[in-house]
């Protein structure tokens, strides 16, 4: 894979695993995140195949500048905020809307810029949504709605790409809740407490957990294989399932 890939939220969790999978497959990965120290750790691991960029992915100028500068053939929109895991009545509007201000905002600006620039024909844009977009997430404020909107954004962009003959593919990936990331572990702990059980019991009830490496491998699979022609895929520990 002799392409440039750009990954937002690349310093940890799913983003780091996606950057690793793409770099291992031969892409040069531009990783965007706000945490300089964590980006340095990724760079130390991946070497010359990784270019760290310290920036706020939710700022429109970041998308405009970096897409024009790097012209990636692969764009993975993973950046997002950790939701506050409390019941609805304990949220303020500011905490409830956190994922709209970060997750949706970054997906909007990068997607819009990918169409406006535009990216080269044959490019692929993968947006990270969540399984919560299908089932809700009552302890995460506006998280589920924000992730559902990211899925809609990708489908709108796919339609505009087709209408404009741009040849850019847009696809959404909806990973299920997993304790293997900091965000997922916090959510799992909150739901365990809500159910009145300890975290170990809660996780045992859920069965095998999705891993970041599986997310990275699945993004690579969506990009490099031709038999994934749906607009969105749910991802669990057993693999990808098309979302109709």
FIFIBA-578015 format. One record per residue: x, y, z of N, C-alpha, C in turn. Coordinates in steps of 0.2 Angstrom, whole numbers, plus 5000, padded with zeros to 4 digits. Atoms other than C-alpha are relative to their C-alpha. Layout:
# FIFIBA-578015
PT_X_Y_Z_X_Y_Z_X_Y_Z;
...
END
This chain:
# FIFIBA-578015
PT_5004_4994_5000_5000_5000_5000_5004_5006_5000;
PT_4996_4994_5000_5010_5015_4994_4996_5006_4999;
PT_5005_4994_5000_4998_5029_4999_5002_5003_5007;
PT_5000_4997_4994_4998_5042_5012_4993_5000_5003;
PT_5006_5001_4996_4985_5039_5026_5000_5006_5005;
PT_5000_4995_4994_4979_5053_5038_4995_4997_5005;
PT_5005_5003_4994_4971_5047_5055_5000_5006_5005;
PT_5002_4996_4994_4963_5059_5067_5000_4996_5006;
PT_5000_5003_4994_4964_5055_5085_5005_4994_5001;
PT_4995_5006_5001_4980_5044_5082_5004_4998_5005;
PT_4995_5001_4995_4988_5045_5098_4999_4995_5005;
PT_5002_5005_4995_4979_5032_5108_4994_4996_4997;
PT_5007_5004_5001_4965_5018_5108_5000_4998_4992;
PT_5002_5003_5007_4957_5014_5091_5005_5004_4995;
PT_4996_4996_5005_4967_5028_5082_5007_4998_5000;
PT_4993_5002_5000_4984_5022_5087_5000_4993_4997;
PT_5000_5007_5003_4979_5004_5082_4999_5001_4992;
PT_5002_4999_5007_4972_5010_5065_5007_5003_4997;
PT_4994_4998_5003_4988_5020_5062_5006_4995_4999;
PT_4995_5005_5000_4999_5005_5066_4998_4995_4995;
PT_5002_5004_5005_4989_4994_5055_5001_5002_4993;
PT_4999_4997_5007_4990_5006_5040_5008_5000_4999;
PT_4993_4999_5001_5009_5009_5043_5003_4993_4999;
PT_4998_5007_5001_5012_4990_5044_4999_4998_4993;
PT_5002_5002_5007_5003_4988_5027_5004_5004_4995;
PT_4996_4997_5005_5015_5000_5019_4998_5007_4999;
PT_5002_4993_5001_5006_5017_5020_5004_5004_5005;
PT_4997_4995_4995_5014_5033_5027_4994_5003_5003;
PT_5005_4998_4996_5003_5038_5041_5001_5007_5003;
PT_5000_4994_4997_5000_5056_5046_4995_5000_5006;
PT_5005_5001_4994_4993_5055_5064_4999_5007_5003;
PT_5002_4994_4997_4984_5070_5071_4997_4999_5007;
PT_5003_5000_4994_4980_5073_5089_5003_5006_5004;
PT_4998_4995_4996_4982_5085_5103_5005_4999_5005;
PT_4995_5002_4994_4993_5075_5115_5007_4999_4997;
PT_4993_5000_5002_5011_5078_5110_5004_4994_5002;
PT_4997_5006_4997_5018_5065_5122_4998_4994_4997;
PT_5003_5007_5002_5007_5051_5116_5002_4999_4992;
PT_4999_5001_5007_5010_5055_5098_5008_4998_4999;
PT_4993_5002_5000_5029_5054_5101_5001_4993_5001;
PT_5000_5007_4999_5026_5037_5108_4998_4996_4994;
PT_5002_5004_5006_5017_5031_5092_5006_5001_4995;
PT_4995_4999_5005_5031_5039_5081_5006_4996_5002;
PT_4995_5004_4998_5044_5030_5092_4999_4992_4998;
PT_5002_5007_5002_5035_5013_5088_5000_4999_4992;
PT_5001_5001_5008_5032_5016_5069_5005_5003_4996;
PT_4994_4998_5003_5047_5026_5065_4998_5005_4994;
PT_5001_4995_5005_5048_5035_5048_4994_4999_4996;
PT_5006_5001_5003_5032_5028_5042_4994_5004_5003;
PT_5005_4996_4997_5023_5040_5054_5002_5007_5001;
PT_4999_4993_4999_5022_5059_5054_4995_5003_5005;
PT_5004_4998_4995_5015_5066_5070_4998_5008_4999;
PT_5002_4993_5001_5005_5082_5069_4996_5002_5006;
PT_5004_4998_4994_4999_5091_5085_4996_5005_4998;
PT_5005_4995_5002_4983_5100_5081_4993_4997_5003;
PT_5007_5001_4998_4965_5101_5086_4996_4998_4994;
PT_5003_5002_5006_4956_5090_5073_4993_5003_4999;
PT_5007_4998_5001_4939_5098_5077_5000_5007_4997;
PT_4999_4993_5003_4946_5115_5070_4999_5000_4993;
PT_5000_5001_5008_4941_5118_5052_5006_5002_4997;
PT_4993_4998_5003_4958_5126_5048_5004_4994_5000;
PT_4996_5006_5000_4966_5110_5053_4999_4995_4994;
PT_5001_5004_5006_4957_5100_5040_5002_5003_4994;
PT_4998_4996_5006_4959_5113_5027_5008_4999_4998;
PT_4992_5000_5001_4978_5114_5030_5003_4993_4998;
PT_4997_5006_5000_4982_5096_5032_4998_4996_4994;
PT_5002_5004_5006_4972_5089_5018_5003_5003_4993;
PT_4997_4997_5005_4979_5102_5006_5008_4998_5000;
PT_4993_5002_5000_4997_5098_5012_5002_4993_4998;
PT_4998_5007_5001_4997_5079_5012_4996_4996_4995;
PT_5004_5003_5005_4983_5075_5000_5000_4992_5001;
PT_5000_5007_4998_4980_5058_5008_4995_4996_4995;
PT_5005_5004_5004_4972_5044_4998_4995_4996_5005;
PT_5003_5004_4994_4966_5036_5015_4999_5005_5005;
PT_5001_4996_4994_4957_5047_5028_4996_4997_5005;
PT_5004_5003_4995_4951_5040_5044_4999_5005_5006;
PT_5002_4995_4995_4941_5051_5056_4998_4997_5006;
PT_5001_5004_4994_4943_5044_5073_4999_5005_5006;
PT_4999_4996_4995_4945_5059_5084_4993_5001_5004;
PT_5007_4999_4996_4932_5061_5098_5002_5001_5008;
PT_5000_4998_4993_4929_5066_5116_4997_4994_5004;
PT_5003_5005_4995_4926_5054_5131_4994_5003_5003;
PT_5006_4997_4997_4908_5057_5136_5000_4999_5008;
PT_5001_5000_4993_4903_5060_5154_4995_4994_5001;
PT_5005_5006_4999_4895_5043_5160_4996_5001_5006;
PT_5005_4999_4995_4881_5049_5171_4993_5000_4997;
PT_5007_5000_5003_4862_5048_5170_4998_5007_4997;
PT_5002_4994_5003_4853_5061_5160_4999_5006_5005;
PT_5001_4994_4995_4848_5072_5175_5006_5003_5003;
PT_4994_4997_4998_4866_5074_5180_5004_5004_4995;
PT_4997_4997_5005_4871_5081_5164_4998_5008_5000;
PT_5002_4993_5002_4872_5100_5160_5000_5000_4992;
PT_5000_5000_5007_4870_5105_5142_5007_4999_4997;
PT_4993_5000_5003_4889_5107_5140_5002_4993_5000;
PT_4998_5007_5000_4892_5089_5146_4997_4996_4995;
PT_5004_5004_5004_4878_5082_5136_5002_5001_4993;
PT_4998_4999_5007_4884_5090_5120_5007_5000_4998;
PT_4993_5000_5001_4902_5087_5122_5002_4996_4993;
PT_4998_5004_5006_4903_5074_5108_4997_5003_4994;
PT_5002_4996_5006_4893_5085_5096_5006_5005_4999;
PT_4995_4994_5001_4907_5099_5099_5006_4997_4998;
PT_4994_5003_5002_4921_5087_5096_4999_4995_4994;
PT_5001_5005_5005_4916_5071_5087_4997_5002_4993;
PT_5004_4998_5006_4903_5078_5075_5004_5005_4997;
PT_4997_4994_5003_4912_5094_5072_5006_4998_4996;
PT_4994_5002_5004_4928_5085_5067_4998_4996_4994;
PT_5002_5004_5005_4919_5073_5056_4997_5005_4994;
PT_5003_4995_5004_4909_5088_5048_5006_5003_4996;
PT_4995_4995_5003_4924_5099_5044_5005_4996_4995;
PT_4996_5004_5004_4935_5085_5037_4996_4997_4994;
PT_5004_5003_5005_4921_5077_5027_4999_5005_4995;
PT_5002_4994_5004_4916_5094_5020_5007_5002_4995;
PT_4994_4998_5004_4934_5098_5015_5003_4994_4995;
PT_4998_5006_5005_4937_5080_5007_4996_5001_4994;
PT_5004_4998_5006_4923_5085_4995_5001_5006_4997;
PT_4999_4993_5002_4927_5103_4993_5007_5000_4996;
PT_4993_5000_5003_4946_5100_4989_5000_4998_4993;
PT_5002_5006_4996_4942_5087_4983_5006_4995_5000;
PT_4995_5006_5000_4952_5071_4987_5001_4997_4993;
PT_4999_5003_5007_4959_5061_4972_4995_4995_5000;
PT_5004_5006_5001_4947_5049_4964_5003_4993_5002;
PT_4997_5006_4997_4949_5032_4972_5002_5000_5007;
PT_4998_4999_4993_4952_5039_4989_4994_4997_5005;
PT_5005_5002_4996_4943_5032_5004_5000_5004_5007;
PT_5001_4996_4993_4936_5041_5020_4996_4995_5004;
PT_5003_5004_4995_4932_5030_5035_4998_5004_5006;
PT_5002_4996_4994_4922_5038_5049_4999_4995_5005;
PT_5001_5005_4994_4922_5030_5066_4994_5003_5004;
PT_5007_4999_4996_4904_5030_5073_5001_4995_5006;
PT_5000_5004_4994_4899_5018_5087_4994_4995_4999;
PT_5005_5005_4999_4888_5003_5090_4994_5004_5004;
PT_5005_4996_4996_4879_5016_5102_4995_5003_4995;
PT_5004_4997_5005_4872_5024_5086_4994_4996_4998;
PT_5005_5005_5002_4861_5009_5083_4995_4999_5007;
PT_5003_5002_4994_4856_5006_5101_4999_5005_5006;
PT_5000_4994_4995_4858_5022_5111_5005_4998_5006;
PT_4996_5000_4994_4868_5025_5127_4998_5004_5005;
PT_5004_4996_4996_4858_5031_5141_5005_5003_5006;
PT_4996_4997_4995_4873_5035_5152_5006_5004_4997;
PT_4995_4996_5004_4883_5045_5139_4998_5006_4997;
PT_5002_4993_5003_4873_5061_5136_4998_4999_4993;
PT_5001_5000_5007_4873_5065_5118_5004_4996_4996;
PT_4995_5004_5004_4886_5052_5113_4997_4996_4994;
PT_5003_5004_5005_4874_5040_5104_4997_5004_4994;
PT_5002_4996_5005_4866_5054_5094_5005_5003_4996;
PT_4995_4997_5004_4882_5062_5089_5003_4994_4996;
PT_4997_5005_5004_4889_5045_5083_4995_4998_4994;
PT_5005_5001_5006_4873_5042_5073_5000_5006_4995;
PT_4999_4995_5005_4875_5059_5065_5006_4999_4996;
PT_4994_5002_5004_4893_5054_5060_4998_4995_4995;
PT_5001_5005_5005_4886_5039_5051_4996_5004_4994;
PT_5004_4996_5005_4873_5051_5042_5004_5004_4996;
PT_4995_4996_5004_4887_5063_5037_5003_4996_4995;
PT_4997_5004_5005_4896_5049_5029_4996_4998_4994;
PT_5005_5002_5006_4881_5043_5019_4998_5006_4996;
PT_5002_4994_5004_4877_5061_5014_5006_5002_4995;
PT_4994_4999_5004_4895_5063_5008_5001_4995_4994;
PT_4999_5005_5006_4895_5047_4998_4995_5002_4995;
PT_5005_4998_5005_4879_5053_4989_5003_5006_4996;
PT_4997_4994_5004_4888_5070_4985_5006_4998_4996;
PT_4995_5002_5004_4903_5061_4979_4998_4996_4994;
PT_5002_5003_5006_4893_5050_4967_4996_5005_4996;
PT_5004_4995_5004_4882_5065_4961_5006_5004_4997;
PT_4995_4996_5003_4898_5075_4958_5005_4996_4996;
PT_4995_5004_5003_4908_5060_4950_5007_5001_5003;
PT_4993_4999_4997_4922_5063_4962_5004_4993_5002;
PT_4996_5007_4999_4926_5044_4965_5003_4999_5007;
PT_4998_5001_4993_4928_5046_4984_4995_4995_5003;
PT_5004_5004_4997_4922_5032_4994_4999_5002_5008;
PT_5001_4998_4993_4914_5036_5011_4997_4994_5004;
PT_5003_5005_4996_4911_5022_5024_5000_5001_5008;
PT_5000_5000_4992_4906_5021_5043_5002_4994_5003;
PT_4999_5006_4996_4913_5009_5055_4997_5001_5007;
PT_5003_4999_4994_4903_5006_5071_5002_4995_5005;
PT_4998_5005_4996_4913_4997_5084_4996_5000_5007;
PT_5004_5001_4994_4904_4990_5099_5004_5002_5006;
PT_4997_4998_4994_4908_4995_5117_5006_4995_5002;
PT_4994_5005_4998_4925_4987_5123_5004_5004_5006;
PT_4995_4998_4995_4935_4989_5139_5007_5001_4998;
PT_4993_5000_5002_4951_4988_5129_5002_5007_4999;
PT_4998_4993_5001_4951_5007_5127_4998_5004_5007;
PT_5001_4996_4994_4951_5021_5141_4992_5002_5000;
PT_5007_4998_5001_4934_5027_5134_4995_4995_5002;
PT_5005_5006_4999_4926_5010_5133_5000_4997_5007;
PT_5000_5003_4994_4932_5005_5150_4996_5004_5005;
PT_5004_4995_4996_4925_5021_5158_4992_4998_4999;
PT_5007_5001_5001_4908_5017_5150_4998_4993_5003;
PT_5002_5006_4997_4908_4999_5155_5000_5000_5008;
PT_5000_5000_4993_4912_5003_5173_4994_5004_5002;
PT_5007_4996_4998_4897_5016_5173_4994_4995_4999;
PT_5006_5005_5001_4885_5002_5166_5000_4995_5005;
PT_4999_5005_4994_4892_4990_5179_4997_5002_5006;
PT_5003_4997_4994_4888_5001_5193_4992_5001_4999;
PT_5007_4999_5001_4871_5005_5186_4996_4994_5001;
PT_5003_5006_5000_4867_4987_5185_5001_4997_5007;
PT_4999_5003_4993_4873_4984_5203_5005_4994_5001;
PT_4996_5006_5000_4887_4972_5199_5007_5003_4999;
PT_4993_4997_5001_4906_4974_5198_5002_4999_4993;
PT_4998_5000_5007_4915_4977_5182_5002_4993_4997;
PT_4998_5007_5002_4922_4959_5181_4994_4996_4998;
PT_5007_5004_5001_4904_4952_5182_4997_5003_4994;
PT_5003_4996_5006_4898_4965_5169_5003_4997_4994;
PT_4997_5001_5006_4911_4961_5157_5000_4992_4998;
PT_5001_5007_5001_4909_4942_5159_4994_4999_4997;
PT_5007_5000_5003_4891_4944_5155_5000_5001_4992;
PT_5000_4998_5007_4895_4952_5138_5004_4996_4996;
PT_4997_5005_5004_4907_4939_5133_5007_5003_4997;
PT_4994_4997_5003_4923_4942_5122_4999_5007_4998;
PT_5000_4993_5001_4928_4960_5120_5004_5001_4993;
PT_4997_4997_5006_4933_4969_5104_5007_5003_5002;
PT_4994_4997_4998_4951_4974_5104_5002_5006_4995;
PT_4997_4994_5005_4960_4990_5096_5003_4997_4994;
PT_4997_5003_5006_4970_4978_5085_4995_4998_4995;
PT_5005_5002_5004_4954_4971_5078_4997_5006_4996;
PT_5002_4994_5003_4948_4989_5074_5005_5002_4994;
PT_4995_4998_5005_4964_4993_5065_5000_4995_4994;
PT_5001_5004_5005_4963_4977_5055_4994_5000_4996;
PT_5006_4999_5004_4945_4980_5050_5000_5006_4996;
PT_4999_4994_5004_4949_4998_5044_5004_4998_4994;
PT_4995_5002_5006_4963_4990_5033_4996_4996_4995;
PT_5004_5004_5004_4951_4977_5027_4995_5004_4996;
PT_5004_4996_5004_4938_4990_5022_5003_5004_4994;
PT_4996_4996_5005_4951_5000_5013_5002_4996_4994;
PT_4996_5004_5005_4960_4986_5004_4996_4994_4996;
PT_5004_5006_5003_4946_4973_4999_4994_5003_4996;
PT_5005_4998_5004_4933_4975_4986_4993_4997_5001;
PT_5007_5003_4998_4919_4965_4994_4997_5003_5005;
PT_5004_4996_4994_4914_4978_5007_4997_5006_4997;
PT_5003_4994_5004_4902_4989_4997_4994_5003_5004;
PT_5005_4996_4996_4890_4994_5011_5002_5007_5003;
PT_4999_4994_4997_4889_5011_5018_5003_5000_5007;
PT_4999_5000_4993_4891_5006_5036_5001_4993_5002;
PT_4998_5007_4997_4898_4991_5046_5000_5000_5008;
PT_4999_5001_4993_4895_4986_5064_5006_4995_5001;
PT_4994_5004_4998_4911_4979_5072_5000_4997_5007;
PT_5000_5004_4993_4911_4966_5086_5006_4996_5000;
PT_4994_5005_4999_4924_4953_5092_5000_4995_4994;
PT_5000_5005_5005_4918_4941_5078_5001_5003_4993;
PT_4999_4997_5006_4920_4954_5064_4995_5005_4998;
PT_5004_4995_5003_4911_4965_5052_4993_4998_4998;
PT_5007_5002_5002_4892_4965_5050_4997_5006_4996;
PT_5003_4994_5004_4884_4977_5036_4994_5002_5004;
PT_5006_4997_4997_4872_4989_5043_4995_5003_4995;
PT_5004_4999_5005_4857_4991_5032_4996_5007_5001;
END
